[in-house]
Amino acid sequence: MQIRVINPNTTRGMTDTIGSAAQGIAAPGTVITSTQPAHGPVSIESHFDEAISAVGVLEEVMAGERDGVDAYIIACFGDPGLLAARELTRAPVIGIAEAAFHMATLISTRFSVVTTLGRTGIIAEHLLEQYGFGHHCRRVRAAEIPVLDLEDDGDAALTRIIEEGRRARDEDGIGAIVLGCGGMADLTDEISEAVGLPVVEGVTAAVKLSEALVGLGLGTSKVGDLAFPRAKAFTGRFEHLSHG
Ligand SMILES: O=C(O)C[C@H]1NC(=O)NC1=O
């Protein structure tokens, strides 16, 4: 099977980190192809960044449909464009936040999230409620690091994440940590070792969930709100999105 991992930001180094983590956990026979939008924010750290990035995610899913992709992963912790992407395909589309939340509830009764900047914590909080995991998550914490510090200042970023993870361990009454950024995909073992808790990371969780869904012959329902979009003309810079 082919799983297309989409980094919604446009930083190639982070796309490569994400793709490597995905391939490293993939089963024999699973091919990971990783991609990013041609246009969009170099990192996603606000509602504005999320909104703009979603268009690129959808364009990458449309390209994947031409490539015969078997499953898609949206590798940003805000799961930008998730439901819209599901409208475009019969394949499974998994957001890394949703995947991580599901996995964390299978190994712990309470978890906390450690993400990058505090200002994006509300996005994870909204997703927790939207997905039905609000009562499982004790707190959404932030290491207060810019997303691209994970690429540009990795050691300092890792230190900050571990420090926040230890505070969560000591204060939150939790059994697991969820990593709140696609760019943390290669840090799972180091953080788990340093904090002394199981760490759930969304990219790798989404790979295994995608393999499970494809293996079960399950894909996005095309009945109801996730049916293919109605024929629609788009104008201006979005004219290429016209369909039907
Ligand atoms: O929402 C966040 O803080 C992290 C999010 N931003 C990004 O560019 N990739 C992510 O996973």
The ligand as a MOL file (V3000), in Angstrom:
LIG
                    3D

  0  0  0     0  0            999 V3000
M  V30 BEGIN CTAB
M  V30 COUNTS 11 11 0 0 0
M  V30 BEGIN ATOM
M  V30 1 O 0.2970 23.3480 15.9200 0
M  V30 2 C 1.4960 23.3230 16.2210 0
M  V30 3 O 2.0050 23.9770 17.1040 0
M  V30 4 C 2.3940 22.4110 15.4730 0
M  V30 5 C 2.0570 22.3860 14.0210 0
M  V30 6 N 2.6490 23.4840 13.2450 0
M  V30 7 C 3.3740 22.9980 12.2370 0
M  V30 8 O 3.9440 23.6890 11.3710 0
M  V30 9 N 3.3350 21.6420 12.2610 0
M  V30 10 C 2.6360 21.2070 13.3140 0
M  V30 11 O 2.4250 20.0300 13.6710 0
M  V30 END ATOM
M  V30 BEGIN BOND
M  V30 1 2 1 2
M  V30 2 1 2 3
M  V30 3 1 2 4
M  V30 4 1 4 5
M  V30 5 1 5 6
M  V30 6 1 5 10
M  V30 7 1 6 7
M  V30 8 2 7 8
M  V30 9 1 7 9
M  V30 10 1 9 10
M  V30 11 2 10 11
M  V30 END BOND
M  V30 END CTAB
M  END
